[in-house]
Amino acid sequence: MARVAARLSVNGEQSSHPVDEVLPLPKLALYGFQHVLAFYAGAVIVPILVGSALKLSPEQLVYLINADLFTCGIASIIQAWGIGRIGARLPIIQGVTFTAVSPMIAIGMGAGGGTAALLVIYGAVITAGIATFAFAWMSARVFRVVMSLFPPVVTGTVITILGIVLLPVALKDVVGGAPLVGDGGDPKQLAYAVGTMLFVLVMMRLGRPFVSSIAVLLGLVGGTLVAFALGDAKFAAVGQSDWIGVTTPFHFGAPKFEWFPILLMLIVMLITMVETAGDTYAVGEIVGKDIDSETVARALRADGAATAIGGLLNSFPYVAFAENVGLVRVTKVKSRFVVVAAGVIMIILGLLPKAAAVVAAIPPGVLGGAATVMFGMVALAGIQTLGKVDLKEEKNALIVGVALAFALFPATVPAFFEQHMSVDLASLLNSGVTLGATAAILMNLLFNGLGKGDPHADPHAAPAADAAPEVVLPAQADAPVALAAAHKADGSDGSDESNATDGSNATDGSDKADKAAVRDPAGTTDGAATPAG
């Protein structure tokens, strides 16, 4: 029999909601491990991509992966369990955001690569985390103004740009890594990449819902096993790694706080705030729990706290992972304590260097093939968001087109930044995500002005005077694997057993997308109040 914890809601009252259900330990462990599987591939790819770009040693890369998993566990527990008014208390897994990959690589390369570059990145990450945490405590008026900068035309454009900018990173691995690109690449690595991509696509097309959700992970495992059989995957570092390793603060040295990298990371966190807000509403809808502005604020506080902790523990910015949002819908297991169990499992994995060494041994072709699929789905997420925008209006079309052009400028003429800018300025501007996002925001202000209220809200909904805007994305950018399943479920088939707030009540998919947020005009959800100034 399932039990319900005695003190679960924010106001200290006992709750019988399925979200607060404490399952028996065997089920908690099983469902928690399932979340880890769905999340694992996306979690480890970010430190691998950043570490490889900065030319870290295999030992340093193993440490980076361990630190990432360890901090993911802590971040997920903060978000799902909750500490005071921090954490949404929903089944939300936290992971390193893809949004930060390209900017962090740009910061790192501007700082000269290696562990010295990590120190600059960590300084920016810590500062951005603290700023996000502080922002989530601000008054509803400030919250409203900032979030109104991100209507669908901006968020859709930014997420599309993110996928497009990340694809070249993956494609370099497809041919064996950046050092081999100038020599034409390695045909064998290309074969591994194509084989991995085909395997992932077949699993996503033919597999059961859960198999589809872990298709990328299965592709990484299968591709690595084939490469190992052919002598192209080396696991010597596994034998040399320790069984137990503890992540310590500032392992690579004291962080360095530089103005331009901090500014760049603040832009990244603005984007991830919109992503987390969207995922919070999506999960609330799936589990049948009303989401108000305070719940979103608590989720953002957890993001900020986790990001600051990530910088302290040698990791990166954190955001809600939508792979796991889709998994909650598919499995219909709504308990947030399943995510707490997943967090404990991730912490344990983060203490096992041998496990990280296995991940670090994945051949670049296999990694590139899987990452190409993932980053392509990121771009698709942006295109789906833009589907809500009237692109027949010339001003919206101009916002998207010009922002895309700015985003492609750094990849097209990288020498311009090196030759005509200082190192600091180049590290800020030599990023397609930064230029594209900035162009989209400024052009939206030029053509559409500063929106009043929630740009994503139902126009027929009654306004709430003090409610912070409830910004909705169809899925966050860190959702390449489960994105399609999650969106398909929004136009539900009626057989969904979830509560009446689930997608099964929608008359059609597009109407549902516009009304994804669950409103609470009275502001009484979970006994929480609107964020206080």
N, C-alpha and C positions, 0 to 999 in steps of 0.2 A: 504493500500500500504506500502511495505517495504521502509525504508529510508536508505541512505548510509551516514555514518558519514563523516564530512568534512575533518577531519585530522586523518587518520587512519594508513597509512603506516609509516615505520620506518623513511623514508626520508622526511616526512611531506607532501607528495603529496596526493591528493584525490584518493581514490581507489574505483573501482566498482566491485572488486572481491567478490564472494559470502561469503568468509570468513569475509569480512568487512561489511557485510550487517547488518543493525540494524532493527530487526523485530519490529512490534508493541508490546507494553508492555504486553498485554494478552498472546501473543505467546511466548514472552521471558520468562514470568513467568511459563507457562505450560511446555515448552521444558526444561527450567532450572530445574524445579522440577523433570522432568523425569530423568535428569542426576543425581540428588541427590539420587533418588530411586535406580538407577543402581549402584551407588557408595557406598551407605550407609552401607551395611552389611560389605563390606571389610574394610571400614573406622573404624567402631567401634570395630571390632574384635581385632585389634592390641592393643589398650589400655586396653581392657578387659583381653587379654591373659597376657600382661606384668604386669598389676595391680594385677591380681590373683596370678601370680607366685611370686610376691614380697609381697604378703599377705597384700595388702592395705585394709583399712576399706571401707565399702560401700560408705560412704560420700566422701572419697578420690578418689574412683573409678569413682563416678559420676563427680567429678571435672575434672578428667583426660579425660573422654569422652567429656565433654563440651569444654575443652581446645583444644582437637584434632579437633573437628568440627569447632570451631572458627578459628583455624589456617589454616585448610583446605580451608576455604572460602577465607582467605587473600591470601594464596599461589596460589589458582586457579585464582584469579583476577590478581595477578602479572603476571602469565604465559599467560593468555588470553588477558588482556588489554594491558600489557606492560608498562614499565617505562623506557624511554630512550632506551638503548641497553640491557635492562633486560626483558626477557620474549619473547617467540616464537611468540606471537600474533596469535595463532592457537587455535582451540577448544579443549584444553587439560585440563582435571581435574587433580589436584594434590592431592595425598593422602599419608598417612604413608606407607612406604614400608615394605612388609613382610620380605625382606632380613634382616632387622634389628632386627626382633623379637627374634630369638635365641641368637644373640650376646648381645642384651640388657638384656635379662634374665640372661645370663652368667655374665655380668658385675654387675647386680643388686645382684645376689646371692653371688658373690665374695665380695660385699660391705656389706653383712649382711641383705639384704632385707629392706622392709619398705621405708619410705620417705628418709632416709639417702642414700639408694641406688639410688633413683631418682636423687639426687644431683650430684652423680658421672656420671650417664647417661647423664644428661643435660650438664655437662661440656664437655663431649666427643662430644655430638651432636652439640653444639655451635661451637666448634673448627673445626669439620669436615665440617660444613656448610660454615664457613669462608674460609676454605681451598679449598672447591669446587668452591666457588664464585671466589676466586683468580685464580684458575687454568683455569677457563673459559675465563680469560682475557689474558692468556699467548700466546706466539707466536704459529703459526701454526706448527712449527717444534716440539716444546715440546708436543703440543696437539697430533701430529701424533705418536710420540714415545710411549706415555702413552696408547693411544687407541689401538695401534698395539699389546699390551699385551693380548688383548681379542679377538682372532679369534673364530669362531664358536665352535671349540673343547673345548675351555675354557669356553665361556659363556654357552654353552649347558650343560657342566658338572656342573658348579656352580649352575645353575637354577635347575637342577635335584637334586643336593645335598640339595638345599634349601627346596624343597618339601619333600624330604625324612626325613630331620632333623626336619621339622615342624610337620610331621604327628604324632609322639609320643606325642607332646604337645596336639594335638587335641584328640588323643585316650585316654589320661588320663581324659579329660573332658567327654568323652563318657561314662565312668563308674562312673562319679560323681565327678571327680577332683582328683588331686594328693594325698591328704590325705587319700582317700579311696582305692587307688591302692593296698597298702599292705594288705588290708583286703578283697581283692577280688572284690571290687567295689559294686555298687548298681544296681541290675537288673532292677529296675524301670527306672533309668537314662539311662541304656543301651537301654531299650525299646523306650524311647523318642528319643534317638540318631538314632536308626534304622528307626523309623517312619519319623523323619525329613529328613534323607538321602533319603529314598524312595520317599518322597514328592518332594524333590528338583530334583531328577533324573527324575521323571515323568513330572514335569513342564518343565525341559530342553529338554525332548524328545518330548513331545506332544504340548507344548505351542507355541504361536506365537513368533516371534523373540523378541519383547519387553518383553513378559512374561518370556521367557527364560533368558533374561538379568537380570531380578530381581528375578530369581527362589530362590536364596539363601535368599534374604530378605523375600520372601513369606514363605519359610520354617521356618525361625526364628519366624515370626509372628504366623504361624499356630501351630508350636510346642509349643510355649509359651502359646497360648490360650488353647490348650489341657491340658498342665501341670497346668494351672490356674484352669481349670474346675475340675481337680482331686486333687486340693489343694497343688500342688508342686511348684507353682510360687507365690512368696510373693511380694506384691507391697506396703508394709507398708512404705518403704522409699520414695515412690512417694508422699504420703501425707505429709511427713515430709520435703520434699525438697522445696526450694523457687521457686517462679514463674520466677524470674529474677536473674541471677547471672553473674557477669562480671569477665572474666579471667584477672588476673593481673600478671605482670612479677614476676618471682621468688616466686611464691606462696608458695612453699615448702621450700624455703630458698635459699641462694646463692649457685650457682653451684660449684662443686669441680673439678679441672682440674688435672687428674692423667694420667701419661704417657701411661700405657698399655691400658686402656679403650679408650683413644684417638686414639691410633694406630689401635685398633680393629674397631672403627667407621670409620676411614679413609679407611680401606679395604671395609667396607660396602658401602661407598660412591663411591668408584671406580666401584663397581658392578652396583650401581644404575645409574651411568653416562651412562653406556652402555645401560641400560634399557630405560632411557629417550631418548637417541639418536635414538634407534630403534623405539620408539613410535612417535617421532617427524617426522621421515621419513614416518611412516605408515599413520599418519594423513595428512601429506602433499600430499601423494599419493591419499588418499580418497577425499580430497577437491579440488584436481587439482591445487595445489600451489607448485612451485618448491622450493626445500629445499637445501640450500647451507650450507657451514661450519659455516657461521656467524649465521644462524638461529639456528643451533644446539648449538653453543656457547651461544646464548641468552637464549635458553631453560635451559642449564646447569647453567647459572648464576641465573635464577629463582629458580632452584633446591637448589642451595647453599644458596641464600637469604632466601628461605622459611624454609630450615633446621635450619639456625641460628635463625630465628624468632621463629621456633618451640621450640628450646631449651630455649629461653627467656620466652615464654608463656606456658611452662610446657607441651610441646608436643615432637614429635619425628622426625626422618628424613623423608623428603618428596621426592616423585618421581611421574612421570606421570603415571596415572592409565589407564590401557588398557581396563578395563571393558567399559570405556566411549569411547575409540577409536572404539571398536566394535559397540557401540551405534550410533556413528556418521555415520558409514557405513550403518547401518540398517535403520536409520531414514532419511538419506540424508539431514539433517539440518546442514549446514556447517558454520553458523555464529558463530564467536568466542564470540559474545556478549551473546549468550545463556549460555556459561560457566561463563561469568561474572555474569549473573543473578543467576546461580546455586551457585556461590560463595557468593552472598548476602544472599541467602536462608540458606546456611550453617552457615554463621555468625549469623543469627537470631536464628537458632537451637542451636548454641553454647552458646547463652545467656539464654537458657531455661533449668535449672537444672532438672525440672520435666521430660522433654523428655529424658534426660540422665539417670535418675533414672529408667525409664521404661526399657531402654536397659540393665542397670546393673542387672535387676531382671530376665533376661533370665536364665533358669535353665542350669546347666553345661552340661547335656546330650543333650539338644537341641543345645546349642552352639557347642559342640563337634561334633555332627552329621553334622552340616553345615560346620564347619571348616575342617572336614575330606574330604569332597567333594572339597572344595576350595584348600586345600593344595595338594590333589591328582592331581588336574589340574595344579598346579604349577610345580610339577614333570613332568607332561606330556608336559608342555611347553619346558622344558629342553630336553626331549627326541625328541621332534619335531625339535629342533635346531640341535641336534646331527644327525638327519636324513640328514643334509646337509654335514656331515663329512664322509670321506671315512674311515670307521672303519675297512676295510679290511687291511689297512696299520697298521702294528704292532705297530708303534710308537704312532699313535692316539689311538689305543685300550689300550695301556699301560697307556697313560695319563688319560683316563676315568676310567679304572679299579683301578689304584693305588690311584687316587684322591678320589674315592668312598670309598676305604678301610680306608684312613685317616679320612674321614668324619664320619665314623661309630665308630671310636676308642673312642671318648669321651662318647658316649652313652653306649658302651660295657663295658668299665672299668673306670667309673667316679672316683673311689677311687684313681686311680693312680695320678691324678692331685692334689687331696686333700692331699695326703700323701707325695708326692715327690716334690712339687713345692710351692713357696711362693703364697700368696693370689693374688698378682698382676699378676704374671705370669700365674697362673691357670685361672684367669678371662679372660686372652687373649687367651690361648690355649685350654681351656676346651669348645670348640665350634666346632661342626662339620663343620659349614660353613667356619670358619676361616681356619681350617686345610685343608679342602678339596679344598677351593679356592686357598690357598697358594701352595698346592701340584700341582694343575692343572697349575697354572701360571709358576712355576719353572720347571716342567717337559716339558711344551711346549717350554720354552726357551732352555732347554737342547736338545730336539729332533728337534725342528723346527727353533730355533733361533729367533731373533727379526725381525718380518716381516717388509717389506718395503711397505709403502702406506696402503691402506685400505684392511684388510684381508677379508672383505665381498664384495669387489667391483667386478663388472663385469670385467673379464679379458680382454674383447675386448674394454672396454671403454677407451677413450683417457685420459691420465694422466693429472692432473692439478698440476703444479709445487708447488704452494703455498697453495693448498687446504688442509684443515685438513681432516683426514679420516672420512668417513661417515659410521659408524658402525651400522649394522642393526640386530635387533633381530626380529623373527617372532612375538613375543609378549613379554611384560615384565612379570617378575615373579609375580607382583601384579595383574595378569589377570586371575584368576581362572574361573570366571563366563562366560565372553564373549569371552574367548580365542578360543574356537572351532568355534564359529560363525565368528570371525574375520579372522581366517585362511581359513575357507571354502570360505569366500568371496574373498580371494586373488586369487582363481582359478575361478573367477566370471562366472556367467551363461550367460552373454551377455545382460541380461535385465536390468542391473544396469544403472541408469540414471545419474550417476556421470560423471565427465569430462573424457577426453581421457586419462588422467594419471591414471585413476582408474584401478582396476584389470581386467576389461573386455577385455583389449587388450592382455592379456597374452595368449600364445599358450597352455600352460599347467601349472598346479599348481606349480610343482617343478621349472620350469624355472622362474616363477614369483617370487618365494621365493628368488632366487639368484639375482634378479634385482629389489628388492623392493625399493632401494633408488632412488629418483628422482634427477638426476644430473643437475648441472648448471655450466658448465665449465667456462662460462664467469663471473660467480660470481656476476651477476647483480640482483639477486632476491631481491625484496623488497627494492631495493636501498641500500642493505647492502654490506659491504666489508668483506674481510677475516679478522679474528681477528688480531688486531694489537699487536705487542709486547709491 
